[in-house]
Amino acid sequence: PPFLDECLRGVGQVIFLNSPASGALTLAALVYGDPWLGALAAAGTASATATARVAGLDAAAISAGLYGYNGCLVGCAFAVFLGLPAGSPAAAAAAVGGAAL
């Protein structure tokens, strides 16, 4: 599906690779290392990508994952630096909302 492809490319763009396979591998590594970190990275990427779609931003940039990678980084940062316990609904809401901005 196109949305999944865009999201995986967004995760891949964090390491400068425009590929859904590299995004899936990166996300799998994040989940393996820390499931909460991986979950918020995925949620942030999905939120940022969905926001870009709803806002009607450049379709080619969305397809390349250029709007999703920052959301991935926001999700990772919130998982680590908010100081909330893993699985916290407040941290998840903050990551999704912060990534959408």
C-alpha positions in Angstrom: 0.0 0.0 0.0 1.2 3.5 -0.8 0.9 4.9 2.8 3.0 2.0 4.2 5.6 2.6 1.4 5.8 6.3 2.2 6.2 5.6 5.9 8.9 3.0 5.5 10.7 5.4 3.1 10.4 8.1 5.9 12.2 5.8 8.3 14.8 5.0 5.7 15.4 8.7 5.1 16.7 9.0 8.6 19.8 7.2 7.4 19.6 8.9 3.9 18.2 5.8 2.1 15.1 6.3 0.0 14.0 2.7 0.2 11.1 1.0 2.0 13.4 -2.1 2.5 16.0 0.0 4.4 13.2 1.7 6.3 11.8 -1.7 7.3 15.2 -2.9 8.4 15.9 0.2 10.4 12.5 0.0 12.1 13.0 -3.6 12.9 16.4 -2.8 14.5 14.7 0.0 16.5 12.0 -2.4 17.7 14.6 -5.1 18.5 16.7 -2.6 20.5 13.8 -1.0 22.3 10.2 -1.9 21.4 8.9 1.4 22.8 11.4 3.4 20.8 10.4 1.5 17.6 6.7 2.0 18.3 7.0 5.8 18.8 9.3 6.0 15.7 6.6 4.3 13.7 3.8 6.4 15.2 5.7 9.6 14.6 6.5 8.7 11.0 2.8 7.7 10.3 1.5 10.9 11.9 3.9 13.2 10.0 3.2 11.4 6.7 -0.6 11.5 7.2 -0.4 15.2 8.1 1.5 15.9 4.9 -1.1 14.1 2.9 -4.0 15.9 4.5 -2.3 19.2 4.0 -1.9 18.5 0.3 1.8 18.9 0.3 4.1 17.9 -2.6 3.1 14.3 -3.5 6.6 13.4 -4.8 8.2 14.5 -1.5 5.6 12.5 0.4 6.3 9.5 -1.7 10.0 9.8 -1.1 9.5 9.9 2.7 10.7 13.4 3.1 7.9 14.5 5.4 8.0 11.3 7.4 11.6 11.2 8.5 11.3 14.2 10.9 8.3 12.5 12.5 10.4 9.4 13.0 13.1 11.5 14.8 10.4 13.2 16.9 9.1 9.8 18.0 12.6 8.6 18.9 13.4 11.7 20.9 10.1 11.6 22.8 10.6 8.0 23.7 14.0 8.8 25.2 13.8 12.4 26.5 10.3 12.9 27.9 11.1 10.9 31.0 7.8 9.0 30.9 7.6 5.3 31.4 7.5 3.0 28.4 3.9 2.4 27.3 2.8 5.8 28.6 -0.3 7.1 26.7 0.9 10.7 27.3 4.2 10.0 25.6 2.5 8.3 22.6 0.0 11.3 22.3 2.9 13.8 22.5 4.9 11.9 19.9 1.9 11.7 17.5 1.0 15.4 18.1 4.5 16.6 17.9 5.3 14.8 14.7 2.1 16.2 13.1 3.4 19.7 13.7 
